[in-house]
Amino acid sequence: MNVAVAVLGCMAATSAGVAFRVHAVTTGPVAELAARGAVVHAEIVLTGDPKVRQAQAAFRGESVVVEATLESLDTPTGRLAVHTPVVVFGSGSRWRPLLPSQRLRVAGRLGGAEPGELVGAVLLVRGPPTVLSEPSGLQSMAGLLRAGLRAATDGLPPDQRGLLPGLVVGDVSRMDPEVSADFKEAGLSHLTAVSGANLAIVAGAVVALSRLAGLPLAVRAGLAALAMLAFAVVARPSPSVLRALLMGLVGAIALGTGRPRDGVAALSATVLLLMLFDPGLAREYGFALSVCATGGILLLAPGWRDRMAVRMPRWAAEAIAVPAAAQAAVTPVLVLMAGQLQLVAVPANLLAGPAVAPATVLGCAAALVAPLSMEVARLLVLPAGYAVGWIITVAEHAARVPLAGLPWPGGLTGLLLLAAAVAVAVPLLRRAGARMIVLTVGTAGLAAVLVAGPVIAPWPPARWLLVACDVGQGDALAIAAGPGRAVVVDTGPDPTLADRCLRDLGVHEVPLVILTHPHRDHVGGLDGIFRSGRRVGAVIVSPGRAPAHESARISAALGRKGIAEWVASPGARWRFGPSELIVVGPAAGAVPGGSGEGSVINNESVVMLVRWAAGSILLSGDVETEAQAELLRAGLPPADLLKVPHHGSARQDARFLAATGARAALISVGADNGYGHPAPPTLGMLHRLGMRVYRTDQSGALAVIDQSGRLAVVSRGRSDE
């Protein structure tokens, strides 16, 4: 009865706190002004770090987003004092060095917040901010230490330079997007976020070292708590860091008392207090993951460790039990969030774990020493660089393991299926005979995936000639140019996806890049072509230079790298390895126009014919009906395959499609895109013309191969001629 009363009381307190916060942010003058989209002059106090939005940082200055508290508004009747949390969007380089606790004066337009967000409004700032106050002493010290750590890592390779500050203080401002993608696939993303799980790993390393020194249990717990406190100071005592610190201290309490149930009680009290302090945590997956990971370590890890310690050293049992318990506890949340089971996460964490403690300790030491002696700080980060280099290597290989993430239904359905699977598996695994059968079947399945899988369906397939990369809504094509070489036609919207496609193909050199036209979904991934130490020869661009800002961005990027930029000319041809490339359009002097600015740019796309001994393909960029008609008048060469223009949009000329004579059509398109691509009328035309249609949104990456002297199309899941 007492338990029920306590639970109901906690629920009532939490509900009241949420209701009060919702009422506070959805009523009052700020909410009313946001509903009208009012232009205001205001004073704000930053509560977070300005974060650069890379996708928007083109030529109008860096675009940033930062959390803040709106403190006052200027109205026609005078200054109005308020205290409302807002999300601020600004632009310009003057935002980057700002720190939490600074007061700013800004002008901008208020807008409504996203539903469910516990903020009063979104503030779109116009122009640079006016700084009214310096940051607090604590924030200044933390900012100095973070800046010192970044400066100390400048001599490391780019991937290590970006990861070490992320590992130590959660500063991912310079982290390589490819490394971030690998971390996500490998289940290591928690290492770059100041979370309860991350602090637990740091504390675990300290506990292991103190155990080797023979210190008693209470002292080990105290040292772990001190390590987490020091970590939190360097990472800044923001609300999110304080939350993570409290979660980590729960584990130290349980360790010091030797009574896990006390730790569970402390965890419960911590969750309740944090929910009352910040009700918005209730809808954050990061908070749920942190709580579940800590709970798993408290409830599951001790028993698993004791059972495994019968057959192995206790330290090894503990090293396995902690990440396994944390992963088991967060799996239901991951299923709700992403609809995936990360099978590789536990072994990846086991392999990466030993390098986390030395990298973190050395990184913290470098941050502390940097303001006093940058030379010493740089010496400290050298061995830390080797440690994070190992973590990066683990993430890279783990992300490439077949079935690293097992697809699983998301949402409530996936959660119920997971519960049913656990309900069946747990009783079976309690029996020795059943465990042996499961182990045998699991080992055989793993062997089938790791050994037989690559033999049966290797990627890239042998004798590949062209690959349409799976880059979502956009185009990125790789054309075989000899061993380890490929010509790239367009790069898609995302540098990480472009780089990953070329890495999967084993491409180390790109003698030629062809950018059909300067739309973001075709050129946004250009930086990815230069990653992984890849050598690039020259870049071919469209004669059209609109949109001007994107063309200028491309030219500036190529100029900085010393890469030649040539304009496509009809009739130009190149031969690389098995491939011959011929520029077909746009025709010299042709001005096809279009129904709007976007269509005009699309119609200036570079059109290529690629020939091999086994056949040919027409790469048509995003040309629409006007340019297609112009190409027909100029004489369109036939081809065996067609890369359908503009992701299969409705603006297609049936005569153009028929004139290609293609027997198969490739459509590079993103799933559930907002453009309605590919359009049903276009698909109907292609089918009526007898073309077999292959789509990246349905089959992933598509490869054109030489199959006994004929062209065939292979997807990552199946093969059809």
Disulfide bonds with the S-S distance in Angstrom:
Cys469-Cys501 2.04
